[in-house]
Amino acid sequence: MKGGDVEVGVAPPLYPGMMENPELRWAFIKKIYSILTVQILLTVAVCAVVVAVHPIADFLFTTSPGLAIYIVCLVLPFI
């Protein structure tokens, strides 16, 4: 059998050409997850402010500039 026996626990590497250190890969994954966590927390904070502070919600949904800001915020992630 080429590359070892999986049942014994000697399996070939998943990507044989990849020579990076596993700690480096885990550090990269942690960095990505931390960035995603910060983005989600920021989104939750902004949503909480809009829901909790009624003048901000009124501005966004009743005035023309507020509606324009709302539409831009909805469309901007797709660009």
C-alpha positions as CSV (number, residue, x, y, z in Angstrom):
1,M,0.0,0.0,0.0
2,K,1.3,3.4,-1.0
3,G,1.8,6.0,1.8
4,G,1.1,3.9,4.9
5,D,-1.8,2.2,6.5
6,V,-4.7,4.4,7.6
7,E,-5.9,1.9,10.2
8,V,-2.6,1.9,12.0
9,G,-2.6,5.7,12.0
10,V,0.2,6.1,9.5
11,A,-1.7,8.0,6.7
12,P,0.0,10.0,4.0
13,P,-0.2,13.8,4.4
14,L,-3.3,15.4,3.1
15,Y,-1.3,17.8,0.9
16,P,2.1,16.3,0.3
17,G,3.5,19.4,-1.3
18,M,2.6,21.7,1.5
19,M,5.6,22.2,3.8
20,E,4.3,24.9,6.1
21,N,4.5,24.4,9.8
22,P,1.1,23.3,11.3
23,E,1.5,26.0,14.0
24,L,1.7,28.6,11.2
25,R,-1.5,27.3,9.7
26,W,-3.3,27.3,13.0
27,A,-2.1,30.8,13.7
28,F,-3.6,31.9,10.3
29,I,-6.9,30.2,11.1
30,K,-7.0,31.9,14.5
31,K,-6.3,35.2,12.9
32,I,-9.2,34.7,10.4
33,Y,-11.6,33.7,13.1
34,S,-10.6,36.7,15.2
35,I,-11.3,39.0,12.3
36,L,-14.7,37.4,11.7
37,T,-15.5,37.6,15.4
38,V,-14.7,41.3,15.5
39,Q,-16.8,42.0,12.4
40,I,-19.8,40.1,13.9
41,L,-19.5,42.0,17.2
42,L,-19.3,45.3,15.4
43,T,-22.4,44.4,13.4
44,V,-24.3,43.4,16.5
45,A,-23.2,46.7,18.2
46,V,-24.4,48.8,15.3
47,C,-27.7,46.9,15.1
48,A,-28.2,47.3,18.9
49,V,-27.7,51.1,18.7
50,V,-30.1,51.4,15.8
51,V,-32.8,49.4,17.6
52,A,-32.2,51.0,21.1
53,V,-31.9,54.6,20.1
54,H,-35.2,55.6,18.5
55,P,-34.1,58.9,17.0
56,I,-31.5,57.0,14.9
57,A,-34.1,54.5,13.7
58,D,-36.5,57.4,12.9
59,F,-33.8,59.2,11.0
60,L,-33.0,56.1,8.9
61,F,-36.5,55.2,8.0
62,T,-38.4,58.5,7.8
63,T,-36.0,60.9,6.1
64,S,-34.6,60.9,2.6
65,P,-30.9,61.1,3.6
66,G,-31.5,58.4,6.2
67,L,-33.1,56.1,3.7
68,A,-30.3,56.7,1.2
69,I,-27.8,55.8,4.0
70,Y,-29.8,52.7,4.7
71,I,-29.9,51.6,1.1
72,V,-26.2,52.2,0.6
73,C,-25.4,50.1,3.7
74,L,-27.5,47.3,2.3
75,V,-26.0,47.4,-1.2
76,L,-22.3,48.1,-0.3
77,P,-21.4,44.6,0.9
78,F,-22.4,43.2,-2.6
79,I,-19.9,45.5,-4.4
